[in-house]
């Protein structure tokens, strides 16, 4: 398999037009309520990696056509990361090829820093700065609309009474065990927390220099994200997180994002939340990826029971779209124009209230299966 360098500044042409390259009925995805003018749907560029697609696919015109159609629909924000292999290169090449129709000012680029491999993290200020500057070069841009510290739970000090399960108790009876008790807002629990603060401070410098417009954090455990967002806002210069990205916690299987969201806004003063991965990193696909961290019993019931009865991806997307609406940007990946059209179609159907009773009934049936298994609102271990 070729390495990321194969994709470096690879000249692309604007692909020929076909009927599939135009938005259906000219529909435009609306903007969400919030300070950053983000669209309700954000293009997740994890698809521009070999975790989800082959090198042949990444070297084809499929990605360019998908991005072009997404932009024509008004999906004008892109979420990527250095960790996603060639993703930044691929996205940068595509956007350069489309610059005549879509100049840099017409879209937003959001990327992540600090994670380089499965267990390769470096949050030192010098590396954070280098990573951001290299992202600029890879994406062929002079500024980034947002940069996150990637998967902060792998670096932060672990403050949690359990690794798996339902963590909403962190907001109540187990607040102390999660480091979320009143009076602990500014507490640095260990070396990992200090690394988070130092890395975030470096991103603030880059923001002051005009390289970054907004800075934030991403990760999987909601309680950890909340604790760190509160810590950042409670540490000089007492400035809150601009953007916070949570993934796989606003899905048919786990919707605890809805419980935590008010606390991010009220207690941590986070300016904007984004929800990613309505299919929970492929867990809610007909065949979850072999590498997926969910337990075997959960993956088995999806393959052997749920996927044989319903169109699970369609159902999952519609469910999450109803939850996010125009309140929270939803990040989803699109490998081709068909997936762009389908996502917009489902989102629009739910947004306009045209969904039928059968869809809602199927959602309840799937949720009931997860509940009977003991995996409803259940989180796997991370890290």
LUMFINU-220911 format. One record per residue (C-alpha): x, y, z. Coordinates in steps of 0.02 Angstrom, whole numbers, plus 50000, padded with zeros to 5 digits. Example, Ala and Ser with C-alpha at 12.3 -4.5 7.8 and 13.67 -1.06 7.14 Angstrom:
<pts>
506154977550390
506844994750357
</pts>
This chain:
<pts>
500005000050000
500675017349960
501065029050102
500345046350130
501745054350028
500965047049869
499515059149894
500595074449928
500085089149818
499415077549685
498675087849544
496825084349519
495625090349386
493835095749412
492905079649361
491695079649213
489875083349256
488475070649262
486675071149323
487195064149493
488335079049524
486895091249555
485905093449716
484145086249711
482895100449694
484285112749733
484075109449919
485325118350032
485805111650202
485425125550328
486645133250450
486495129050635
486185141150776
487865146050848
489355157750836
490335149450695
489125148950548
489295130050530
488145119550420
486995106650498
487995093150409
489905092650411
490925081950292
491935069450394
493565065950303
494005050050397
493365042050235
494955048450152
495955035150243
496275016650221
495255012950377
493695015550271
494245015250088
495575007249978
497055016649905
496295014449731
494725023249790
495715037449867
496695039549706
495105040149600
493935054649565
492605048149684
493175059149828
493245074849721
491485071749656
490835068649832
491615084749900
490985094849752
489205088549774
489275091249962
489815109349936
488405111849812
487195105549945
487895118150069
488945105650167
490325118350180
491375112250326
492645098050329
493285088050478
494965079350457
496525074650555
498375070850539
497945053950616
496865049350467
498365044650360
498265053550191
496625062550232
497345080150244
498305077850082
496795070849991
495635084650054
496905098350013
497105091849836
495225090749809
494865108249874
496255115249764
495485106749612
493795114749654
494465132149694
493665140749543
491915135849597
492265135749784
493615147949844
494395145950017
493195158450094
491685147650049
492065133150168
492835129250337
494225116750375
494315108650547
495765097150588
496575088950739
498315087750812
499315077850939
498875060250881
499975051550752
499605032950770
498585020150864
499585022951024
500675037450965
500265053951052
501345069251076
500555084551157
502185094051188
501975112251136
503345111251004
502555095950924
500825103650929
501475118950837
502405108350711
500875097650682
499775112850648
501035120450528
501195103950436
499295102950424
499285119950340
500515113350212
499585097150185
497915106050165
498695119550056
497935133850155
498565148650256
497375146550403
496295133550489
494535137050547
494715125350696
496035114050771
495665101150905
496785091651024
496425074150959
495725060751077
496205069251239
495745054251348
497335045351293
498405059351365
497385065951512
497535058951686
496245045251709
494885050551831
493465037951818
492765024151928
492455012551780
493065010051602
491445004351520
489585006651543
488395021151564
489325036451627
487855048351656
488095045151843
489575057151827
488295071051824
487545065851990
487915052752121
489675048752057
490235066452017
491655065752142
492355049552070
492385057551896
493215073551956
491635083551924
491175088352102
490935106552148
492625113952197
493645102552082
493455113551928
495275119451925
496055103651995
497495096251895
497395077751936
499095072951866
500415074851732
499205070651594
498045085151637
499525097151635
500005090951461
498245095151402
498365112751474
500095115851399
499555109651227
497975120151232
499015135351280
500075132751123
498515132151017
497985148651097
499645156251039
499325150250862
497575157650872
498305174350925
499495173250777
498025171250658
498465153450606
496935146050691
495215153850711
494505141950842
495235128650958
494485113851044
494595095951105
493945079251042
493735062251120
492565047951161
492205047851351
490965061851382
491365063451567
493215065851528
492835078751395
491735088251517
493035087851656
494405094151540
493305107751463
492905113951639
494755113151687
495275123351534
493975136651572
494495136951756
496355139551720
497125156451674
496755165051556
495015157951597
494465156351416
493255142351369
493445129351234
492845136051067
492295119550991
492095102051063
491835086550958
491035070951030
490825054950929
489755039350940
488715046351084
487205052350986
486675036250902
485315023150910
486415013151027
487035027351139
486235044551151
487015050551314
487685065851220
485965073551248
486155071751437
487905079451441
487615093551316
486835106251438
488305103651557
489575107451420
488705123851385
488255128951563
489695122351669
491145122851545
490495137551440
490965128251280
490465139251134
489975125651010
489685106851015
489805095150867
489195077150860
490085064650749
489825047150681
487955043350678
488425025550629
489625024750778
491205021650675
490315008550572
489594999050720
487845002050651
488314996350476
487754979250413
489494972450455
490464982450585
492344983950552
493404970150628
494424983150722
492894991050804
493094991750996
491294986851034
491094969651118
490774954351011
489014951651077
488484969051023
489234967050849
488464949850830
486694955650863
486914969250733
487524957050600
486404942250641
484794950750696
484594969450664
485384970850492
484284956650428
482684965750479
482984984350444
484054996150342
485095000050496
486245013750424
484755023350355
483815021350518
485315026650623
485655042050517
483835047650528
483805045450716
485365055950744
484795069050618
483205071450718
484215074050876
485425086750801
484285096250681
484885114150667
485545114350847
487125103950831
488195100950676
488235082450630
489855075550561
489675060950441
490795053250309
490395052050123
491415040750009
490455044649850
489055055249778
487765041749815
488135043050002
488025062149995
486325061549911
485695048350032
486275057550187
485485073950130
483885064850081
483705056750252
484205072550346
482975082850244
481565070150270
481785070850458
482095089650462
480505093450365
479465081350468
479075069750322
479625053750408
478345039950420
477745030650573
478635014750516
480335023150536
479985028850713
479305011650759
480855003250689
481965014950789
481065010050948
481224991650906
483114993150879
483325003051040
482334989651131
483544976351069
485034986151136
484134988651301
483754970051322
485594966051288
486144978651419
487054989251290
485885004151275
486825020251320
488345009351352
490105015551312
491615004651274
493305007751353
494375021951285
495845021651298
</pts>
